Amino acid sequence: MRIAVFGLGYVGTVTSACLAAHGHEVWGVDPDQGKVALVASGRSPVVEPGLEQLVTAAVTGGSLHATCDPAVALRHAEVSLICVGTPSAADGSTDLSYLERVVGDIGSALAGRPSHEQVFHSVVVRSTVPPGTVERVVTPALETALGGPVGQTFGVAMCPEFLREGTGVADFFDPPFTVAGTADPATAAALDRLFGFLDRPLRVVPVCTAEGLKYACNAFHATKVAFSNELARLYRNLGVDAREVMELFCEDTYLNISPRYLRPAFAFGGSCLPKDIRSLLYLGRINSVDMPLLSGTLFSNEVTVRHVVDRVVTSPGRSVALLGLGFKAETDDLRESPSVELAERLTGKGYDLAIYDPVIQPARLVGANRGFVESKLPHLRKLLTDSAAEAVAGCDVALISVADPSIIAALLADPPPVVIDLCGQLGPEVEALAGYEGIGW
């Protein structure tokens, strides 16, 4: 394929050289004549292990070229990859000026191509951009320049990169996944051909999903760094070797380093997590160690509960069905359950509350579990119903934190006006209900 890569910085140069190394004809485009001259002479404008050798071999073999002229690069090209910088503005927003300039250049060059050079062209953003950028910035600019809607003579996509400086070449050839955010089948097919030499199937998703994925990855990476360093600051004061702790921590690939706890749902609770975080924060205070990440975890959890209460308050009606009371499905542990917190706040605001949980039997609650729920919901017996159908009957809003079959059947048989899913496991039939809302989707 003939490819135009806009931007010969770190991402653009690695992308250009790696694609050229696998048989594509690549034209790198950059307004910086110094970068263009370096690539044209077979040298890399950025320092990265193994990159200069790839550039040299590709230029010598005739598969990699560089130019300052977008029109030259786009002649007969099937795909444009936008790899320009998207730095932070002073207010923290993303500066899209480089992206906008390149999109304008691409639109002008494509519009000016002679008829015999006009082929369907896919404009693919590889730079990290906020969700909605392709839809609100890229697509309208191209439609204006080319005088037609997306999908007619051009397609758009978001194809995020996952390159770490220092291992960029290796990361390119062994990515965690290859993702194309697009609604255009021709563009998806072009990207499948473009990256077909990688040992990863192309995952085609909505554009905004691909845009959001890169931010999710980077935010999680940053969180992991802050988490380990925060614990290390505390453990040093306690005479604990944080390196040894985290070495063992990383051996747990069932819970610690795994997909578990990484699915959007309701707040955490129970007898362990809240208590142990408070204990760590106390140890931090008495040892004069700031632990803002862990402190923020408790605050974020509180905001999650508050968010659901606010959603109920802004919904019509005063009757609420709460389906699921324990902090986790198939357990009667109510200690620090966020659902109990929900129930307490809603009854305090005067809502008529009906609660159903398939495993909660007040007579069987004992010890600290019983003491906790009696302090929060002294009238629990009066609020509990014998069935999910009884709780749902006539309610204005249903809050569901347990995907029990009886609960799903009750929702389908008598759908409430508003159904707020707190667990994300209710299935497609419930999600198709007119009043369905996810807690974060």
Residue pairs with C-beta under 8 A, 6 or more apart in sequence:
1 24
1 25
1 78
1 79
1 190
1 193
1 194
2 24
2 25
2 27
2 76
2 77
2 78
3 19
3 24
3 25
3 26
3 27
3 77
3 78
3 79
3 80
3 81
3 194
4 26
4 27
4 29
4 70
4 73
4 74
4 77
4 79
4 80
4 81
4 106
5 12
5 15
5 16
5 19
5 26
5 27
5 28
5 29
5 80
5 81
5 83
6 12
6 29
6 30
6 70
6 73
6 80
6 81
6 82
6 83
6 84
6 102
6 105
6 106
7 29
7 30
7 82
7 83
7 84
7 85
7 98
7 102
7 127
8 16
8 28
8 29
8 30
8 32
8 35
8 36
8 39
8 45
8 66
9 30
9 35
9 45
9 46
9 83
9 84
9 85
10 46
10 48
10 163
10 165
10 168
11 83
11 126
11 127
11 161
11 163
12 28
12 30
12 81
12 83
12 84
13 28
13 39
13 44
13 45
13 46
13 48
13 51
13 55
14 46
14 48
14 51
14 163
14 168
14 169
14 172
15 81
15 83
15 126
15 161
15 172
16 26
16 28
16 39
16 55
16 58
16 64
17 44
17 51
17 54
17 55
17 58
17 64
17 169
18 54
18 169
18 172
18 173
19 26
19 194
20 26
20 54
20 58
20 61
20 63
20 64
21 54
21 57
21 58
21 63
22 197
23 63
23 197
24 63
24 194
25 63
25 65
26 58
26 63
26 64
26 65
27 65
27 66
27 67
27 72
27 73
27 77
28 36
28 39
28 64
28 65
28 66
28 67
28 73
29 66
29 67
29 68
29 69
29 70
29 73
30 36
30 66
30 68
31 68
32 45
32 68
33 68
34 45
35 45
35 66
36 66
36 67
36 68
37 66
38 44
38 45
39 45
39 55
39 59
39 64
39 65
39 66
40 59
40 65
40 66
41 59
42 55
42 56
42 59
42 60
43 52
43 55
43 56
44 51
44 52
44 55
48 165
48 166
48 168
48 169
49 166
49 167
49 169
50 169
50 170
51 168
51 169
54 169
55 64
58 64
59 65
65 73
67 73
70 105
70 106
70 108
70 109
71 109
71 112
71 113
73 109
74 80
74 106
74 109
74 110
74 113
74 121
75 113
75 117
76 117
76 119
77 121
78 119
78 120
78 121
78 122
78 190
79 121
79 122
79 123
79 124
79 190
79 191
79 194
80 106
80 121
80 122
80 123
80 124
81 124
81 126
81 159
82 99
82 102
82 103
82 106
82 123
82 124
82 125
82 126
82 127
83 126
83 127
83 161
84 98
84 99
84 101
84 102
84 127
85 98
85 127
86 94
86 95
86 96
86 98
86 99
86 127
86 128
86 129
87 94
87 95
88 94
88 95
89 95
94 129
94 130
94 133
96 129
96 133
96 137
99 125
99 127
99 129
99 133
99 137
99 138
100 137
100 141
103 123
103 137
103 138
103 141
103 142
104 141
104 145
106 123
106 142
107 141
107 142
107 144
107 145
107 146
108 145
110 121
110 142
110 145
110 146
110 153
110 154
111 145
111 146
111 147
118 153
120 153
120 154
120 155
120 186
121 153
121 154
121 155
122 154
122 155
122 156
122 157
122 184
122 186
122 187
122 190
122 191
123 138
123 142
123 154
123 155
123 156
123 157
124 156
124 157
124 158
124 159
124 180
124 187
124 191
125 133
125 134
125 138
125 156
125 157
125 158
125 159
126 159
126 160
126 161
128 160
128 214
128 215
128 218
129 137
129 158
129 211
130 211
130 215
131 208
131 211
131 212
131 215
132 208
132 211
133 211
134 156
134 157
134 158
134 181
134 207
134 208
134 211
135 207
135 208
138 156
139 150
139 156
142 150
142 154
142 156
143 149
143 150
146 153
146 154
150 156
150 184
151 183
151 184
151 186
155 182
155 184
155 186
155 187
155 190
156 182
156 184
156 187
156 207
157 180
157 181
157 182
157 184
157 187
157 188
157 191
157 207
157 210
158 180
158 181
158 182
158 207
158 210
158 211
159 178
159 179
159 180
159 181
159 191
159 210
160 179
160 181
160 210
160 211
160 213
160 214
161 172
161 214
162 171
162 175
162 176
162 177
162 214
162 217
163 171
163 172
164 171
173 198
174 199
175 198
175 200
177 200
177 203
178 195
178 198
178 200
178 201
178 202
178 203
179 202
179 203
179 205
179 210
179 213
180 187
180 188
180 191
180 192
180 202
180 203
180 204
180 205
180 210
181 204
181 205
181 206
181 207
181 208
181 209
181 210
181 211
182 188
182 191
182 204
182 207
183 206
183 207
188 202
188 204
191 202
192 202
195 202
205 213
223 293
226 293
227 293
227 294
228 242
228 246
230 291
230 292
230 293
230 294
231 242
231 245
231 246
231 280
232 242
232 243
233 289
233 290
233 291
234 280
234 283
234 284
234 287
234 289
234 291
235 241
235 242
235 245
236 242
237 287
237 289
238 283
238 287
249 256
250 256
250 257
252 258
254 260
255 261
263 424
264 424
264 438
264 439
264 440
264 441
265 422
265 423
265 424
265 439
266 304
266 308
266 338
266 339
266 401
266 422
266 423
266 439
267 301
267 302
267 304
267 305
267 338
267 341
268 274
268 301
268 327
268 338
269 327
269 335
269 336
269 337
269 338
269 339
269 341
270 327
270 328
270 333
270 335
270 336
270 337
271 333
271 335
271 336
271 368
274 298
274 301
274 336
275 336
277 294
277 297
277 298
278 298
280 291
280 294
281 291
281 294
281 295
281 298
283 289
284 290
284 291
284 294
301 338
304 338
304 439
305 338
305 341
305 342
305 345
307 439
308 342
308 399
308 420
308 422
308 439
309 342
309 345
309 346
309 349
311 420
311 437
312 320
312 346
312 351
312 397
312 399
312 420
313 349
315 396
315 397
315 417
315 418
316 396
316 417
316 418
317 395
317 396
317 397
317 417
317 418
318 350
318 351
318 352
318 396
319 351
319 352
319 354
319 394
319 395
319 396
319 397
320 346
320 351
320 352
320 353
320 354
320 395
320 396
320 397
320 398
320 399
321 353
321 354
321 355
321 356
321 391
321 392
321 395
321 397
321 398
321 399
321 416
322 339
322 342
322 343
322 346
322 353
322 354
322 355
322 356
322 391
322 399
323 355
323 356
323 357
323 388
323 391
323 392
323 398
323 399
323 400
323 401
323 402
323 404
323 407
323 410
324 339
324 356
324 357
324 400
324 401
324 402
324 404
324 407
324 422
324 423
325 334
325 337
325 339
325 340
325 343
325 355
325 357
325 360
326 332
326 333
326 334
326 337
326 339
326 357
326 359
326 360
326 402
327 333
327 334
327 335
327 336
327 337
327 338
327 339
327 340
329 401
329 402
329 403
329 404
329 423
330 359
331 359
332 357
332 359
332 360
332 361
332 364
332 365
332 369
333 369
334 340
334 360
334 365
334 369
334 372
334 373
335 368
335 369
335 372
336 372
339 399
339 401
339 422
340 372
340 373
340 376
340 377
341 376
342 399
343 353
343 355
343 376
343 377
343 383
344 376
344 377
346 353
347 353
347 377
347 383
353 383
354 383
354 385
354 390
354 391
354 392
354 395
355 380
355 383
355 384
355 385
355 391
356 384
356 385
356 386
356 387
356 388
356 390
356 391
356 407
357 384
357 402
358 388
358 402
358 404
358 406
358 407
360 384
362 380
362 381
362 384
365 373
373 380
374 380
377 383
385 391
387 406
387 410
388 404
388 406
388 407
388 409
388 410
388 411
389 406
389 409
389 410
389 413
389 414
391 398
391 410
392 398
392 410
392 411
392 414
392 416
393 414
395 416
396 416
396 417
396 418
397 416
397 417
397 418
397 419
397 420
398 411
398 416
398 418
398 419
398 420
399 420
399 422
400 407
400 411
400 419
400 420
400 421
400 422
400 423
400 426
401 422
401 423
402 423
403 423
403 425
403 426
403 427
408 426
408 427
408 429
408 430
411 419
411 426
411 430
411 433
412 429
412 430
412 433
415 433
415 434
415 435
416 435
417 435
418 435
418 437
419 430
419 433
419 435
419 436
419 437
420 437
420 438
420 439
421 430
421 431
421 436
421 437
421 438
421 439
422 439
424 438
424 439
424 441
430 436
431 438
